[in-house]
Amino acid sequence: MASLPPAYQKEAEMVRQRIYVDGAGWSCSEEELPFLSLIQEAVWQGKKIVLRYKTDEESKKRNVSPLGLVAKGKIWYLVAKYEKEFRTFRVSRIVEAKLGDSFERPKRFDLEKYWKDSTQNFLSKIPSYPVRFKIHVSKIDFLKNILYIRILKYSKITKDWIEVTADLETREWALHHILGLGDSVVLWEPEELRESILISVRKILDSYSKNL
């Protein structure tokens, strides 16, 4: 940005502080975003938004000061100041919105820094349960789309199989998904999970054999 003419540096910095793309890039969202244009307008004009935000538990009205938009994968997030705190809102969960009064933007707020810090803080609170397994190539895309599974690394080991190291958060969650993939996956580590899978499979076989 320093290589830009002075007349454009201020404009470029303004864009940087209001739009941030996290990761390799943004792809077209498949979510319904009826208020994205209004939110963009509020961000650029420095106007508050009176919105209704839907969570799993409730739908609540809020008056927020929008500071920027973040695109991560196919998801848009609004970063805003609400009740003296910086908060993150998923744009697709905003069910009502209208422009409000003008507000003064915090001078030291940095959108990229806020996003990285809040993401790191969120990840640090998530439980961790690393597992290593091989999975059939036909199931790798399915695995990538399972909520709360973080693939740490993977590599193709044969024509039909891929070695995967992933974080499945908890032992119970890992057991549920490994069993659900049936013979499309072979677990290698941890040993305690292998034992749990064997116990579960024996119970299933025993249940079926009793009903033959």
C-alpha positions in Angstrom: 0.0 0.0 0.0 3.0 2.3 0.6 3.8 2.2 -3.1 0.4 3.8 -4.0 0.3 7.6 -4.7 -0.6 9.5 -1.5 -4.0 10.4 -2.9 -4.9 6.7 -3.0 -3.3 5.5 0.2 -6.0 7.0 2.4 -8.7 5.4 0.3 -6.9 2.0 0.3 -6.6 2.1 4.1 -10.2 2.9 4.4 -11.1 -0.2 2.4 -8.7 -2.3 4.5 -10.3 -1.2 7.7 -13.8 -2.1 6.4 -13.5 -5.3 4.3 -11.3 -8.3 5.2 -11.1 -11.6 3.4 -9.9 -14.4 5.7 -8.0 -17.3 4.1 -7.3 -18.2 0.5 -10.2 -16.2 -0.8 -13.9 -15.7 -0.9 -16.4 -17.8 -3.0 -20.0 -17.0 -3.8 -22.2 -17.4 -0.7 -25.0 -19.9 -0.9 -26.7 -18.3 2.1 -29.6 -15.9 1.8 -28.3 -12.4 2.6 -31.2 -10.0 2.1 -29.5 -7.2 4.2 -25.9 -7.4 3.0 -26.3 -4.4 0.7 -27.8 -2.3 3.6 -25.0 -3.4 5.9 -22.4 -2.5 3.3 -24.0 1.0 3.0 -23.9 1.4 6.8 -20.3 0.4 7.0 -19.2 2.9 4.4 -21.4 5.7 5.6 -20.6 5.2 9.3 -24.3 4.7 10.3 -25.7 2.5 13.0 -27.9 -0.4 12.2 -31.0 -1.4 14.1 -31.2 -5.1 13.5 -32.8 -8.3 14.8 -30.4 -11.2 15.1 -31.5 -14.8 15.3 -29.5 -17.3 17.4 -30.5 -20.9 18.3 -32.2 -19.8 21.4 -33.8 -16.4 20.5 -34.3 -13.5 18.2 -33.1 -10.3 19.7 -33.2 -6.6 18.6 -29.9 -4.7 18.8 -28.6 -1.3 17.9 -25.1 -1.7 16.6 -22.3 0.4 15.2 -21.0 -1.5 12.1 -17.2 -1.4 11.7 -16.5 -3.9 8.9 -17.4 -7.0 7.0 -15.4 -10.2 6.9 -15.6 -12.9 4.2 -14.5 -16.3 5.3 -15.1 -19.1 2.8 -18.7 -18.7 1.8 -19.8 -16.9 4.9 -20.1 -13.2 5.6 -19.7 -11.7 9.1 -20.4 -8.3 10.4 -18.0 -6.8 13.0 -19.7 -4.1 15.1 -19.6 -2.3 18.4 -22.5 -3.2 20.6 -22.9 -2.1 24.3 -19.3 -0.9 24.5 -17.9 -4.3 23.2 -16.8 -5.4 19.7 -19.0 -8.3 18.5 -19.2 -10.6 15.5 -22.5 -11.3 13.8 -23.2 -13.8 11.0 -24.9 -11.8 8.3 -27.2 -14.7 7.3 -28.7 -14.6 10.8 -29.8 -11.0 10.6 -33.6 -11.2 9.9 -34.4 -7.5 10.1 -32.2 -4.4 9.6 -32.6 -0.7 9.0 -30.2 2.3 9.0 -29.8 4.4 12.1 -28.0 7.5 13.2 -24.4 8.3 12.4 -21.6 7.3 14.8 -18.0 8.0 15.4 -15.7 5.2 14.4 -13.1 4.1 17.1 -9.8 5.6 15.9 -7.6 2.7 16.9 -9.8 -0.2 15.7 -8.1 -2.5 13.3 -10.4 -4.9 11.5 -7.8 -7.6 10.6 -6.3 -7.6 14.1 -9.7 -7.9 15.8 -10.7 -10.8 13.5 -7.5 -12.7 14.0 -7.5 -12.2 17.8 -11.2 -13.2 18.2 -10.7 -16.2 15.9 -7.7 -17.4 18.0 -9.6 -16.8 21.2 -12.6 -18.8 19.9 -10.3 -21.7 18.8 -8.5 -21.8 22.1 -11.8 -22.5 23.9 -12.8 -25.4 21.6 -12.0 -28.9 23.0 -9.4 -30.9 21.1 -9.3 -34.6 20.2 -6.8 -35.4 17.5 -7.3 -38.6 15.5 -5.4 -40.3 12.6 -7.1 -42.6 10.1 -7.3 -43.5 6.5 -10.5 -42.8 4.5 -11.7 -43.8 1.1 -11.2 -41.2 -1.6 -15.0 -41.2 -2.2 -15.6 -39.8 1.3 -13.1 -37.0 1.6 -15.4 -34.3 0.4 -18.1 -35.6 2.7 -15.6 -35.4 5.6 -14.6 -31.8 4.8 -18.3 -30.7 5.1 -19.0 -32.2 8.5 -19.5 -29.5 11.1 -16.9 -29.3 13.9 -14.3 -31.5 12.2 -11.0 -29.7 11.5 -8.8 -31.5 9.1 -5.2 -30.7 10.1 -3.5 -32.5 7.2 -4.1 -35.2 4.6 -2.3 -37.0 1.8 -3.1 -39.7 -0.7 -1.4 -43.0 0.2 -2.8 -45.2 -2.5 -5.2 -44.9 -5.5 -8.2 -45.4 -3.2 -7.1 -44.2 0.3 -6.2 -40.9 1.9 -4.4 -40.6 5.2 -6.0 -37.9 7.4 -5.0 -36.2 10.7 -8.0 -34.4 12.1 -9.4 -32.8 15.3 -12.8 -34.1 16.2 -13.1 -32.1 19.4 -14.3 -34.9 21.7 -14.0 -38.7 22.0 -17.8 -39.1 21.8 -18.0 -36.9 18.7 -15.1 -38.9 17.1 -16.7 -42.2 17.9 -20.0 -41.1 16.3 -18.5 -40.0 13.0 -16.0 -42.8 12.6 -18.7 -45.4 13.2 -21.0 -43.5 10.8 -18.4 -43.8 8.0 -18.5 -47.6 8.2 -15.9 -49.5 6.2 -14.9 -46.3 4.3 -12.6 -45.4 7.2 -9.9 -47.3 9.2 -8.9 -45.6 12.4 -5.2 -45.8 13.4 -4.9 -43.5 16.5 -5.7 -43.1 19.3 -5.8 -46.6 20.7 -8.5 -45.8 23.2 -10.9 -44.8 20.4 -10.0 -48.0 18.4 -11.1 -50.0 21.5 -14.3 -48.0 21.8 -15.1 -48.7 18.1 -14.5 -52.4 18.6 -16.8 -52.5 21.6 -19.5 -50.7 19.7 -19.2 -53.0 16.6 -19.4 -56.1 18.8 -22.6 -54.7 20.5 -24.1 -54.1 17.0 -23.2 -57.6 15.8 -24.6 -59.1 19.0 -27.8 -57.2 18.7 -28.3 -58.3 15.1 -27.4 -61.9 15.8 -30.0 -62.1 18.6 -32.7 -61.0 16.2 -31.9 -63.5 13.4 
